[in-house]
Amino acid sequence: MSVIWEKIAYDGKHIRLTEAQKRHVSFFHPEALANEDMLMETLAMPDLVTRGGQQSVHVLYRHYDLTPVSSKYLAVVVKILNEEALLSPATSQIR
């Protein structure tokens, strides 16, 4: 599993993006990777954090007044594994 980048999130956890995850995001949510600065900012300073369908899944939201589409929230899904996290395959979409 090749790691493309690693970021320390708002809660101090190390979040990694792997090549496989990037391929998934590129295919299903290309707008999210086109705005990678927004994705990184959402990981570092989310407006809201919720739990996903599983205890280990968290969804981080950050509102942006200006996106390529319009005023939207960026949702970044992460899966927590011990003290580290991975962007989840159902990750990073501008809603």
C-alpha positions as CSV (number, residue, x, y, z in Angstrom):
1,M,0.0,0.0,0.0
2,S,1.9,3.1,-1.3
3,V,1.2,6.3,0.7
4,I,0.9,9.4,-1.4
5,W,0.7,11.9,1.5
6,E,0.2,12.0,5.3
7,K,-1.4,14.8,7.2
8,I,-1.9,15.4,10.9
9,A,-5.6,16.1,11.5
10,Y,-7.3,18.4,14.0
11,D,-7.2,15.7,16.7
12,G,-3.5,14.8,16.2
13,K,-4.1,11.6,14.3
14,H,-2.0,10.9,11.2
15,I,-4.2,10.5,8.2
16,R,-2.8,8.9,5.1
17,L,-3.9,8.9,1.4
18,T,-2.9,5.7,-0.5
19,E,-2.7,5.2,-4.2
20,A,-5.8,3.0,-4.1
21,Q,-7.8,5.6,-2.2
22,K,-6.6,8.3,-4.6
23,R,-7.8,6.3,-7.6
24,H,-11.2,5.8,-6.0
25,V,-11.5,9.5,-5.1
26,S,-10.3,10.6,-8.6
27,F,-13.0,8.4,-10.2
28,F,-16.0,9.1,-8.0
29,H,-15.2,12.6,-6.6
30,P,-12.7,14.3,-9.0
31,E,-13.7,17.7,-7.7
32,A,-12.4,16.9,-4.3
33,L,-8.8,16.2,-5.5
34,A,-9.0,19.2,-7.7
35,N,-9.4,21.2,-4.5
36,E,-6.8,19.4,-2.4
37,D,-6.0,22.5,-0.4
38,M,-9.6,22.5,0.8
39,L,-9.4,18.8,1.6
40,M,-6.2,19.4,3.7
41,E,-7.8,22.4,5.4
42,T,-10.9,20.4,6.2
43,L,-8.7,17.7,7.9
44,A,-6.9,20.3,9.9
45,M,-9.8,22.6,10.9
46,P,-13.3,21.0,10.4
47,D,-16.4,23.0,11.2
48,L,-18.2,19.8,12.3
49,V,-17.2,16.1,13.0
50,T,-19.7,13.3,13.0
51,R,-19.5,9.6,13.3
52,G,-20.2,7.4,10.3
53,G,-22.2,4.2,10.1
54,Q,-19.4,2.4,12.0
55,Q,-17.7,3.5,15.2
56,S,-14.3,3.8,13.4
57,V,-15.6,6.1,10.6
58,H,-15.7,9.9,11.1
59,V,-17.0,12.5,8.7
60,L,-15.3,15.9,8.8
61,Y,-17.2,18.9,7.3
62,R,-16.0,22.4,6.4
63,H,-18.1,25.0,4.7
64,Y,-16.7,27.0,1.8
65,D,-18.4,30.1,0.4
66,L,-16.7,29.6,-3.0
67,T,-16.2,26.3,-4.7
68,P,-16.1,25.4,-8.4
69,V,-19.8,24.5,-8.0
70,S,-21.2,27.1,-5.5
71,S,-21.3,27.6,-1.7
72,K,-20.9,24.1,-0.3
73,Y,-19.7,21.9,2.5
74,L,-16.7,19.6,1.8
75,A,-17.2,16.2,3.5
76,V,-14.1,14.1,4.2
77,V,-14.6,10.6,5.4
78,V,-11.8,9.0,7.4
79,K,-11.5,5.5,8.9
80,I,-9.7,5.4,12.3
81,L,-7.2,2.6,12.8
82,N,-5.7,2.8,16.3
83,E,-4.0,6.2,16.4
84,E,-3.8,6.5,12.6
85,A,-6.5,7.1,10.0
86,L,-7.0,6.6,6.3
87,L,-9.2,8.5,3.9
88,S,-12.1,6.1,3.4
89,P,-13.1,4.8,0.0
90,A,-16.3,6.8,0.3
91,T,-14.4,10.0,0.8
92,S,-14.2,13.6,0.1
93,Q,-17.1,15.2,-1.7
94,I,-18.4,18.7,-2.1
95,R,-22.0,18.7,-1.1
